Amino acid sequence: MATFVLVPGAWKGSWSYEAVVPLLERAGHTVHALTLTGLRPDDDGPTVAAANLDTHADDVVRHLDRHDMTDATLVGHSYAGMVIAAAADRAGGRIARLVHLDAYVPHDGESCWSSTNNHFRELFADGAGATGYTVRPPGGGDPRRRPHPLGSFLQRVQLTGAHTQVPRREFVYCAGWEDRTPFAELRARLGADPGWQVHDLPTGHDAMHEAPEAVAALLIGGETATELHDLVRQRHPA
């Protein structure tokens, strides 16, 4: 059985995986869903203001240390692709698998800001207007979302290359929001890289909410692309 560490994307907490966690646990796996520093309900202003990408990578590594994990699967959604790459680079060979769930896959020196598209750069800039150190959530989403530390979007990741030695590296491309996705070119690049396995899901960006059964099945492994698409259609029939 696997041990999964699920890292949420921007503005979100552990609750973003609430529909996936019981499916993985029911299959016998151990699951840890995290909330990163600055996104916790009791974090004060100085804590939020000081949080950056290093803070979030250290959150993951400390969790590995605290639970003595040596063979973990890190799953990062969206922004958290930056986090799991940095954490795996620092984890000293304790990561067995990386899953970038419609998420950034950075090179050394890149940031979320530099890796994204103009749609999200404008969203980050507009959202930072209130405080200058947080980015408010976009309108219309889950009310549990919180302002996200701006520094984590801007800080450039520092990678030694150790993360490339993780035995399994996977990218999940969510194809249902192609008008805004920043990941189309990344999907093409990784699809041509023999070091990566690429999966496609016909969902919007928040696949964990739209098709948790398909996400859980993909994480557990063994399903074909057709079977994954069928799971999505079962939840969202035409």
N, C-alpha and C positions, 0 to 999 in steps of 0.2 A: 504494500500500500504506500501511496505517496503522501508527502507533507507539502501542502500548498500554503504559500504566503501571498495573499491577495492585496495589492496596493491600489488604492483608488486614484482616479484622475483629479483634475483641478476642481476645486470648490466642494469636493465630496469627502465623505468619511467611510468607515467600514460598512455602513448601511447600504452603500451602492451595490454590494454583492449579496444582499440579503436573500435574494431568490436563488442564487447559485450555491451558497454555502450548504444548505440542507441537502441538496442533490449530491454534492460531493461526499458529505458525511454519510449519507445513506448508502453510498457505494463503498464505505469502509475507510475513507481517506481522512487524514488529519488536516484541519483547515484553520488558518489564522488570517482574519481580515483586519487590516490595520487602519487607523486614522492618523495621519501625519501631523507633526507639530505645526501649530498655527491654524489647524482646521478643527481642533477639539473645542467643544462648547465652553469649557472653562479656561481656555487660553486667554491671557490678558493682552492688552495692546502691545507692550514691549516684546512679549514672546512672539506675537504675530509679526511685528515689524522686523525682528531679527532673523526670522526663519528664511532659509534659502535652500538651494538644491543640496548643498552639503549636509544641512540639517536633516533633510528628508532621507538622504542615503544613509546617514548615521542612524536614523530611526529604525531602518530595516536591519542594519548590521547589529545594532543593540538587541533587537528582537531575536535575531538568530543566536546571539550570545546567551541571552536570558533563557532561551528554551533549548540550548545545546543542540542546535540543528546542524547536521553535517551533510544532508542529501536533499536539500529543499528545492521545490519548484517555485520560482518567483513569477508572479503574474502581475503585469502593470498595464493599466488602462490609460490611454491618451497621454497626458503629461507624465504619468508615472512610468512610461517607457524610459524617460530620462533617469528616473530614480532607480529602477531596477538595474539598469546598465551600470550606474555608478556604484550601487551596492554590491553587485556581483564582482566588480573590479576590486573591491575592498575585502571581499569575504573569504579570501584565502582558500579557494577551491571547494567551498562548502555548498555550492549551487550545482544541482544536477541538470536543471532545465530553466530556460528563460522563455516566457510567453509574453510577447508584446501584443496586447489586445487592442487593435486599432490605435497604436501608440507609436510615439517617436522612438527611433533607433539611432542614437547619436554617435558621431565620431568624436574623438578627443577635440576639445575646444569649441564645440557647438553648444548652443543653448536652445531652450524651447523657443525663444524669440527668433533666433536665427534660422531655426529649422521649420518654422511654421509658414503659413501663407498670409497674404495681406488681410484677409478676412479676420483672422485671429489677432494679428498685430493691432488692427484698429479696435477690436473688441478689448484687448488688454489695455491699450492706451486710454480708451474712453472709460473703461471700468476703474482705472486708477485715479480718476479725477477727484474723488471724494476725500481720500486720505493721503494719496501719494505713496503709500506703502502696501496697500492691498488692492486687489482687483475684484470689484463686486461681481456676483454671478450674472450671467446673461438672463434676460427676462424669460418667464414662462416655464421654468423648470421646477424641480423638486424644492419645496420650501425649506428642506433641511440643509440645503447648500449654504456655505459660508463664504465670506470674502477670502480670497486666496492671497497668500504672501507674494507680492510682486517680485521680490528678490529671487524667488525660485524659478520664475519665468526668464529672468535676465541673466542669471549666473551661468557662466560657461562651464561645462562638465570637464573634469580632469580624469582622463582614463589612461592607464598604463598599457592596456591591451590584455590584461589578465582575464577580462570578461569574455574575450573571444575564445577562451579555452573551455568555456562551459560546454559540456557534451552535447546538449540539445538546445538549439536556438530556433524559435518559431515566431512567425508574424501572422497575425490574423487581420485580414483586410475586410472592413465592413463596407459593402458596395452600395448601400442604400442612401447615401447622402453625397453623391458625387459632385453636386453643385458647390459644396463647401469643403470637402475633405482636403486636408493637407498631405494625405498619405498616398496619393496615386503614383507619384514618381518613386516613392520609397517601395511600394509594392512591386513595381517593375524591376527596380534594382535588386531587391532581395530575391525575387523570383528567378533571377539569373545567377544567383550566388549559391554554389553547392553546399555552403556552410549553413544555409537556412532552409527551413521547411515553411512554406507559405500556404495558408488556408484562406478561403473566401467564405464570407457569410453575407446573405442578401438582406442585411438589416441596416438600420441607421447606426449612428455612432455608439449609442448606449445599448449594445447587444445584451448586456447582462440583464437589462430590464425587458427588452423586446423579446428575447429568445433565450431565457436562462437554461432551458433544457439543452439547446444546441451548444451553448457555451460550456456547460458542464460535460456534455458528451465529448466535445473537442478536447477539453482538458484531461478527461479520463483516457481518451484515445481509442482508436480502433474503428471509428466511423468513417465511411467514405464521404466525399463531398456531396454526393446525392442524398445520403442519409441525413447529413447535417441540414441540407436545404429542406428536406421533408419535415424535419423537426421544427424549422422556422415556419413552414406553411401550416403545420398543425395548430400553431398558436395564432397565426395571422392568415386564415384562409382567404383566398381571392374572392 
